Amino acid sequence: MNTEIIELDPIRIAWALGLMGAAIGLTAWQQLGLVGTLAIATLRTVAQLFAVGLFLSIIFALRSPWLVLLVLAVMLTVAALTARNRIGKDLPRLLPWLWGAIFTSAALTISYTTLAVVRPDTWYEPRYLIPLTGIVFGNAMNAASIAGNRLVSALCNSRVEIETHLSLGATPEQAIAGYRREAIKAGLIPTVNAMMVVGLVTLPGIITGQLLSGVDPLNAALYQMLIMFMLAFSTLTAAVLTTYGIKRQFFNAAAQLVEPRR
């Protein structure tokens, strides 16, 4: 069997851009008003991924733990900011909590995976640490965004019901328990749905990339299995911590439902 990896040279990438050219042409034909958006998205994709590829090549070559940690810190901060913006910019005090929630979920997940499963020669091996942590950050960010947005909407739209529970002697935790559970479940839906159909309906990006790079299919499937388990734990942890942090902003020390401080 031929296992030679097919390198994507500039000519092949130019042909790949033909797909975007066709998409832009189809958009113009259907008068969807997305020609400029698709063109900008294409340019940004090329520029960003090219820059990331060059940057990671340098990081992988240097293998410096401080550079690896710096890269992860930047990724974490961007993830926290993105999650905060999706939940609502009118909750600025939520940003530190989101940063901590995503960091905690990723730290627990990656520590266990690195020490017990992958066990690389060095804990900061960028070949493993950066891509695995990046996957966890991205999915924890999405879970925190969905769960946080759902809970904030419920708290803002159900004030009468919540205050009724409080007036009858319920604690804040009891008064919003149902809303919080639903928010956490909503944050887990993308991950659970992906786990239900992985390998049957779609081949995730990780396993597809490994197959295209010549990795044994069984080994690629086992790595994807590991990643799905990582995402299940990290997204649940991020959703739980995020909803807890939001609850703290909506209730004061006297257990009263209040408008969060802006």
HUZIUR-V166195 format. One record per backbone hydrogen bond with DSSP energy under -1.0 kcal/mol. CO is the residue of the C=O (numbers start at 1). NH is the residue of the N-H. Records with the same first field share a line. If there is no record, write none. Layout:
# HUZIUR-V166195
CO: NH, NH
This chain:
# HUZIUR-V166195
7: 9
9: 13
10: 14
11: 15
12: 16
13: 17
15: 18
16: 19
17: 21
18: 22
19: 23
20: 24
21: 25
22: 26
23: 27
24: 28
25: 29
26: 30
27: 32
34: 38
35: 39
36: 40
37: 41
38: 42
39: 43
40: 44
41: 45
42: 46
43: 47
44: 48
45: 49
46: 50
47: 51
48: 52
49: 53
50: 54
51: 55
52: 56
53: 57
54: 58
55: 59
56: 60
57: 61
58: 62
59: 63
64: 68
65: 69
66: 70
67: 71
68: 72
69: 73
70: 74
71: 75
72: 76
73: 77
74: 78
75: 79
76: 80
77: 81
78: 82
79: 83
80: 84
81: 85
82: 86
83: 87
84: 88
88: 91
91: 94
92: 95
94: 98
95: 99
96: 100
97: 101
98: 102
99: 103
100: 104
101: 105
102: 106
103: 107
104: 108
105: 109
106: 110
107: 111
108: 112
109: 113
110: 114
111: 115
112: 116
113: 117, 118
114: 119
122: 125
125: 128, 129
126: 130
128: 132
129: 133
130: 134
131: 135
132: 136
133: 137
134: 138
135: 139
136: 140
137: 141
138: 142
139: 143
140: 144
141: 145
142: 146
143: 147
144: 148
145: 149
146: 150
147: 151
148: 152
149: 153
150: 154
151: 155
152: 156
153: 157
154: 158
158: 162
159: 163
160: 164
161: 165
162: 166
163: 167
164: 168
165: 170
166: 169
171: 175
172: 176
176: 180
177: 181
178: 182
179: 183
180: 184
181: 185
182: 186
183: 187
184: 188
188: 192
189: 193
190: 194
191: 195
192: 196
193: 197
194: 198
197: 200, 201
202: 199
204: 208
205: 209
206: 210
207: 211
208: 212
209: 213
210: 215
211: 214
216: 220
217: 221
218: 222
219: 223
220: 224
221: 225
222: 226
223: 227
224: 228
225: 229
226: 230
227: 231
228: 232
229: 233
230: 234
231: 235
232: 236
233: 237
234: 238
235: 239
236: 240
237: 241
238: 242
239: 243
240: 244
241: 245
242: 246
243: 247
244: 248
246: 250
250: 258
252: 255
256: 252
